Amino acid sequence: MPDTSYGWSQDPSEAVAHAAPVAPPAHPADVGAPPAHPAGHPPTMIDEQMAPPEYTPTQRDLPVITTTDARALGPLYAVGDIHGYLDRLREALYTTGLIDAEGHWAAGNARLWFLGDFTDRGPDGVGVIELVMQLSAEAAAAGGYARALMGNHELLLLGAHRFGDTPVNSAGGTASFLAAWRLNGGQTSDMERLQDHHIAWMSRLDAAALTDGHLLLHSDTTAYLEYGTTIDAMNDAVTGVLQRGDADECWELFRKFTRRFAFRGEAGPQAARELLDAYGGHRVVHGHSPIPYLLGEPGGDLGAEQPDRSAVVEGPHVYADDLAVAMDGGVTMDGRLLVAQLPL
């Protein structure tokens, strides 16, 4: 059934909420290991066996010898909201050439960013977390990287695990993380399988990153600015909230990162520029708000957000005077799990 719970997007005490294949990244040629050094002959900064014939170590004013860096950064990719749909994630990553048929990193020095919301609503959120952690290690070993950002559902799961039914101050009245987690698609199987290393990994995720001029976020909100006017300061502040472990402070963080639609409408471009002016970059890339809702109508007869039910999500949605890119293809509402190469 389609997920229609996005209509009340501004209040986290209520229920909150595949890209067209792109060309696989080029795989760098295998680089041969440097020649072995004879016993008793330690490696030197410049190995004569690797130097051109005309090279003389004692000659002055030699030209600099340049080599191709096989670990140079490769193409950049982003992944939208996953919400526990592990099989859909594997399919999208394989189609894009980022993993092989066995689910291992296959993209060499490519760079991959996951924009958050790994769990809830779908069947295997912990499986998604474990795949992202696995790819992070495998990509680093291959000269690339796979990194992840904090989504509001990571904050929700951490809060439900840590605080349970502890009451928190909510604009909608007394609430708890556990109640909100259940209401927002929390899966009992995920909570049962959650281990300390999953929790530690989620707790250390950054909230934003700047890469190749792309300001990568989970949520389409300017609330990030309330935690710092630079990316480093904001990320440190978010981590500090989680480390202090005050239930009300964590709830306020979750509530603010659940806001959405800041870049939609006439005021959208200005909101995007506000973030870009503070944090750098020329385009915001985010998840969180499903594209059918961004294409729909604000409000309705009951004041709820109305998705465009006729919208067919083929890829990311560029909007706000080309200053914002939405990456949530609406996988939880029979949409797509988007993986796309940047820039678009």
C-alpha positions in Angstrom: 0.0 0.0 0.0 1.3 3.5 -0.7 2.6 5.3 2.3 0.4 8.4 2.8 1.8 9.5 6.1 3.8 12.4 4.8 1.0 14.9 5.1 1.8 16.0 8.6 5.5 16.6 7.8 6.1 19.3 10.4 5.3 17.3 13.6 7.5 14.3 14.4 5.0 12.9 16.9 3.0 11.9 13.8 4.0 9.4 11.1 6.8 10.9 8.8 7.9 9.4 6.0 15.0 3.4 -8.2 17.1 6.0 -10.2 17.4 5.5 -13.9 20.7 3.6 -14.4 23.7 5.7 -15.0 26.9 4.6 -16.6 29.1 2.5 -14.3 32.2 4.2 -13.0 35.4 3.5 -14.8 37.5 1.0 -13.0 41.2 2.0 -12.6 43.7 -0.3 -14.1 45.4 -2.7 -11.7 48.6 -1.1 -10.4 51.5 -3.5 -10.1 53.3 -3.8 -6.8 56.6 -2.0 -6.5 59.7 -4.2 -7.1 60.9 -6.0 -4.0 64.0 -4.7 -2.3 66.9 -7.1 -1.7 67.5 -8.2 1.8 69.2 -5.5 3.8 68.3 -2.8 1.3 65.4 -0.7 2.8 63.0 1.2 0.6 64.1 4.7 -0.3 62.1 7.7 -1.3 63.2 7.3 -4.9 63.9 3.7 -6.1 66.4 3.5 -8.9 64.6 0.5 -10.3 61.5 2.6 -10.8 63.2 5.7 -12.2 63.8 6.4 -15.9 67.2 5.5 -17.4 68.5 9.1 -17.5 67.8 9.6 -13.8 71.0 10.2 -11.7 70.4 10.5 -7.9 73.4 12.9 -7.4 72.7 15.3 -10.3 71.4 18.7 -9.3 68.3 20.5 -10.6 66.6 17.5 -12.0 63.1 17.9 -13.3 60.3 16.6 -11.1 59.2 13.1 -12.0 55.4 12.9 -12.0 53.4 9.7 -12.0 49.7 8.9 -12.3 48.1 8.6 -8.9 46.0 5.5 -9.1 44.2 6.5 -5.9 42.9 9.8 -7.3 39.3 10.4 -6.5 36.8 8.9 -9.0 33.2 9.8 -9.9 30.8 10.9 -7.2 27.4 9.2 -6.5 24.6 9.8 -4.0 21.9 7.5 -2.7 18.5 8.6 -1.5 16.4 7.3 1.4 16.5 3.4 1.7 14.2 2.7 4.7 15.1 -0.9 5.1 14.6 -2.0 1.4 17.9 -3.9 1.3 17.1 -5.9 -1.9 16.2 -2.7 -3.7 19.4 -1.0 -2.6 21.5 -3.9 -3.8 19.7 -3.9 -7.2 20.2 -0.1 -7.6 23.9 -0.3 -6.6 24.5 -3.2 -9.0 22.7 -1.5 -11.9 24.9 1.5 -11.4 28.1 -0.6 -11.3 29.0 0.2 -7.7 28.8 -3.4 -6.4 29.2 -6.8 -8.0 26.7 -9.7 -8.2 27.9 -10.8 -4.7 27.2 -7.4 -3.2 30.9 -6.3 -2.8 32.4 -2.9 -3.8 33.2 -3.0 -7.6 33.7 0.7 -8.3 37.4 1.2 -7.6 38.1 4.8 -6.6 34.5 6.0 -7.0 32.9 8.0 -4.2 29.5 7.2 -2.7 27.4 9.1 -0.3 24.3 7.7 1.5 22.0 10.5 2.5 20.5 8.8 5.5 17.3 7.1 6.6 18.5 3.5 6.4 15.8 2.0 8.7 12.1 1.9 9.4 9.1 1.1 7.2 11.0 -1.5 5.1 11.8 -5.1 6.1 15.6 -5.0 6.8 17.0 -1.7 8.2 19.8 -3.4 10.1 20.8 -5.3 6.9 21.0 -1.9 5.2 23.3 -0.5 7.9 25.5 -3.6 7.7 25.8 -3.3 3.9 26.7 0.4 4.2 29.4 -0.4 6.8 30.7 -3.2 4.6 31.0 -1.0 1.5 32.7 1.7 3.6 35.5 -0.7 4.4 35.7 -2.2 0.9 35.7 1.1 -0.9 38.4 2.6 1.3 40.6 -0.5 0.5 40.0 0.1 -3.3 41.0 3.8 -3.2 37.5 5.2 -3.1 35.0 5.8 -0.3 31.5 5.1 0.8 30.2 7.4 3.5 26.9 8.1 5.2 25.0 11.0 6.7 22.6 11.2 9.6 18.9 11.0 8.8 16.0 11.8 11.0 15.2 8.1 11.2 18.7 7.3 12.6 18.0 9.9 15.3 14.6 8.3 15.9 16.0 4.7 16.2 18.8 5.9 18.5 16.3 7.7 20.7 13.9 4.7 20.8 16.7 2.4 21.8 18.2 4.7 24.4 15.2 6.4 25.9 12.3 4.0 25.2 9.1 5.3 26.8 10.7 8.2 28.7 8.4 11.2 28.3 9.8 14.1 26.2 8.5 17.6 25.7 6.6 17.7 22.4 4.6 20.4 20.7 1.8 17.9 20.3 1.8 17.0 24.0 3.6 14.4 26.0 5.4 11.9 23.7 8.2 9.4 23.7 10.8 8.3 21.2 9.5 4.7 21.3 6.0 5.8 20.5 7.2 8.0 17.7 9.4 5.2 16.3 6.5 2.8 16.2 4.3 5.3 14.6 6.9 6.1 12.0 7.3 2.5 10.7 9.7 1.2 13.3 10.4 -2.5 12.8 10.6 -4.8 15.8 13.1 -7.0 14.0 15.5 -4.1 13.6 15.3 -3.2 17.3 15.9 -6.9 18.2 19.0 -7.1 15.9 20.5 -3.8 16.8 23.9 -4.2 18.4 26.4 -1.9 20.0 28.5 -1.5 16.9 25.4 -0.4 14.9 24.6 2.2 17.5 28.2 3.5 17.7 28.3 3.8 13.9 25.0 5.7 13.7 25.9 8.0 16.6 29.1 9.2 14.8 27.5 10.0 11.5 27.9 13.6 10.3 24.8 15.6 9.5 26.2 17.3 6.4 29.2 17.3 4.0 30.5 19.4 1.2 31.9 17.5 -1.8 32.7 18.8 -5.3 30.5 21.9 -4.7 27.5 19.7 -3.5 26.2 20.4 -0.1 24.9 17.0 1.0 22.2 16.8 3.6 19.4 14.5 4.6 16.6 16.9 5.3 15.4 19.7 3.1 15.3 22.2 6.0 17.4 25.2 7.1 17.3 23.9 10.7 20.9 22.8 10.4 21.8 26.5 10.8 20.5 26.4 14.3 23.3 24.1 15.3 26.2 26.0 13.7 27.1 28.5 10.9 29.9 26.2 9.5 29.6 22.5 8.6 32.3 21.5 11.1 30.6 23.4 14.0 27.2 22.0 13.1 28.4 18.4 12.8 30.2 18.8 16.2 27.1 20.2 17.8 24.9 17.4 16.5 27.4 14.8 17.8 27.5 16.7 21.1 23.8 16.4 21.6 23.9 12.6 21.1 26.9 12.3 23.4 25.2 14.2 26.2 22.2 12.0 26.0 19.5 14.3 27.3 16.1 13.0 26.1 14.5 16.4 25.6 17.6 17.8 23.7 17.7 14.7 21.5 14.0 15.0 20.8 14.4 18.7 19.8 17.2 17.7 17.4 15.0 15.0 15.9 12.0 17.4 15.6 14.1 20.0 13.8 15.6 17.5 11.4 12.2 16.2 10.6 11.2 19.5 9.0 10.9 19.6 5.3 9.9 21.5 2.1 12.2 24.5 2.8 13.3 24.7 -0.8 9.9 24.4 -2.4 7.8 27.4 -3.5 8.7 31.0 -4.1 10.9 31.2 -1.0 12.7 28.0 -1.8 15.6 29.4 -3.7 16.4 31.9 -0.9 16.3 29.1 1.7 18.8 27.1 -0.4 21.0 30.1 -0.8 21.0 30.7 2.9 22.4 27.2 3.5 24.9 27.5 0.6 26.1 30.9 1.8 26.8 29.5 5.2 28.2 26.0 4.4 29.6 26.5 0.9 28.8 24.8 -2.4 26.6 25.7 -5.3 23.8 23.1 -5.0 22.0 21.4 -2.1 21.5 17.6 -2.5 19.0 16.1 0.0 16.7 13.2 0.7 13.9 13.1 3.3 11.0 14.5 1.2 9.7 12.1 -1.4 9.7 13.6 -4.9 5.9 13.0 -5.5 5.3 15.3 -2.5 7.6 18.0 -3.8 5.7 17.8 -7.1 2.3 17.9 -5.4 0.3 20.6 -3.8 1.0 22.2 -0.4 -2.0 21.6 1.8 -5.4 20.5 0.7 -8.9 20.3 2.0 -7.6 18.9 5.3 -4.5 21.0 5.3 -2.3 18.0 4.6 0.4 17.8 1.9 -0.9 16.3 -1.3 1.4 14.2 -3.4 1.3 14.1 -7.2 -0.1 10.6 -7.6 0.5 10.8 -11.4 4.2 11.5 -11.0 6.6 8.8 -12.3 9.9 9.2 -10.6 12.6 8.4 -13.2 15.5 10.1 -11.4 16.5 13.0 -9.0 14.3 16.1 -9.0 16.2 19.4 -9.7 14.3 22.5 -8.4 14.6 25.8 -6.5 16.2 27.6 -9.5 18.5 24.7 -9.9 19.9 25.1 -6.4 18.4 21.9 -4.9 18.4 18.2 -5.9 15.9 15.9 -4.3 17.0 12.2 -4.0 14.1 10.5 -2.2 12.4 8.6 -4.9 9.6 7.4 -2.6 10.7 3.8 -2.2 8.2 3.4 0.6 5.3 4.5 -1.6 5.9 2.3 -4.6 8.5 4.7 -6.0 12.2 4.3 -6.7 15.3 3.9 -4.7 17.6 6.5 -6.3 21.3 6.2 -7.0 22.7 8.9 -9.2 26.0 10.2 -10.3 26.8 13.9 -9.5 26.8 16.4 -11.0 23.5 15.8 -12.8 
